Amino acid sequence: MSIQFTYGPGENGTADVDIVVALVTKQDLQAGDDAGAGQSARWIHPSLDEAMRQHAAKELFKAEPKETLVLPTLGLYPSAHVVYVGVAPQGGLTADGLRDAAAAAAKAAKRLKAVTVKQLLPAWLSAGTTGLPASQAAQALVEGYWLGLYTRATAKKVDTRRKSLITDIAFEPSVPPTADPDAAAAVAEQWEAGIRRGRIFAESVIYARDLTNLPGNALIPSKLAEEAARLAASYGFDCEIIDEAAAEAQGMGGLVGVGKGSIHPPRMIVIQYEGNPGDPEKWGIVGKGITFDTGGISLKKGPGMEEMISDMGGAAAVLGLVRLFGELKPKRNAVFVIPTAENMPSDRAFKPGDVLTMMNGTTVEIVNTDAEGRLVLADGLTTAIRGGATKLIDVATLTGAVLVLLGNVATGSVTNDEAFQQQVIDASKRAGERIWPLPPYPEFRRQLDSDAADMKNGASRYGAASIGGLFIGAFAEERPWVHLDIAGTAWLERDRSWEAKGGTGVMVRTLGELLADDGT
């Protein structure tokens, strides 16, 4: 999918546009065309606007956020259709609201088989007078349109799903720009910067979604490693692929133990990025890459197991972030680590009662082979630390328990540094991806004590989301660390606004907001 986004006052004529989109607030709708309503209460065309008001009078359109009304123009206007989209009032409009509105408009345009779209921008939005910077508004709109149009690739011989035909989306202020050419140029520059950033963020999420949606027989650990190496090479980043023999030689007992039950051996992927050589700070970003998880000897139930192709959603998020770094070249240093394996039952598989020795020398008693993600991530954190990481974030589809706590609407977080965690949460708010902190109580950590080894890889199901995270945190070696459990948010059973059914690419944009500045 390739879409060209442009910004300009009146630069794109309406005659060749299939759809024109206008944003409508309840306040403007209720104001009608009174003298005090001003320009904000007139959207596209007097007759079409009046038809929209008639729909509103019959409560067929209330301008609720994300609500759309599609009207054919019947020759009254150059475009074939117009779309009115409800948004929050000026004072309450957020980037989330704009992202949702753009996704709603995108889906309406997709249904109408539009190729070209014009998005009208109210004066208060295009000038950035809502408290929302113009660049942020532009980014949110681009993300909403692009992500809202996403369609998962399939292996069907004939795919009858309606796919997007959109190639061009133009953002146009509803009123002429200010007479001050410098001010107008500054606003245009902000919109163009936001459009570029939104495009890069959205493309990186789609990259992560496509990876997550690949079937398990197509994305085995070696294939994921090959894709990571290809991506790193395309941006000139150093990439090391540690195979099973080298992993065993380096003492990666967690990764080797989890992966040995499969005919497809594990890999440890390490990508180095140096954007600020003089800075001693180096971020370690670790993503769980279990390309398929049967649960191993502690076999999962059959129903729903097909969704375990998403157990590498953390790895997909990390590779999406690598792509963001490649495009934006932020001035910071990072090591991206992906421990990848396939968790399968076989005569070679690790089993409950085994004791594994991790890369840092910690011994772990296995009480549940379906708690495998924390084992590979433990070796992943050690790999990042040996690669120079001074602070750590891991992203993982770790526990079913986080679904019980937060459903599919928020990612759970565990940390050893609340100030660091708050930085991540603040970034998630900018991205519109919810994170909720889970308690790291010492009572939870003590449940991981073992009679047979230094630790065990599981404990009570009560507090299990915190306990699973704290297992990983035991390998942070006193560095600031945040764990993000995306088990509930990495995969959806139905579309939700700009989030797609299937793999969502969650946390790509949160980590991008946290780490990926524009290199200036």
Buried (B, 14 or more C-beta within 10 A) or exposed (E): EEBEBBBBBEEBEBEEBBBBBBBBBBBBBEBEEEEEBEEBBBBBBEEBBEBBBEBBEEEEBEBEBBBBBBBBBEEBBBBBBBBBBBBBEBEEBBBBBBBBBBBBBBBBBBEBBBBBBBBBBBBBBBBBEBEBBBBBBBBBBBBBBBBBBBBBEEEEEEEEEEEBBBEBBBBBBBBEBEEEEEEBEBBBEBBBBBBBBBBBBBBBBBBBBBBBBBEBEEBBBBBBBBBBBEBBEEBEBEBBBBBBEEBBEBBBBBBBBBBBBBEBBBBBBBBBBBBBEEEEEBBBBBBBBBBBBBBBBBEBEEEEBEBBBBBBBBBBBBBBBBBBBBBBBBEBBBBBBBBBBBBBBEEEBBEBEBBBBBBBEBBBBBBBBBBBBBBBBBBBBBBBBBBBBBBBBBBBBBBBBBBEBBEBEBBBBBBBBEEBBBBBBBBBBBBBBBBBBBEBEEEBBEBBEBEBBBBBBBBEEEBBBBBBBBBBBBBBEEBBBBBBBBBBBBBBEEBBBBBBBBBBBBBBBBBBBBBBBBEE
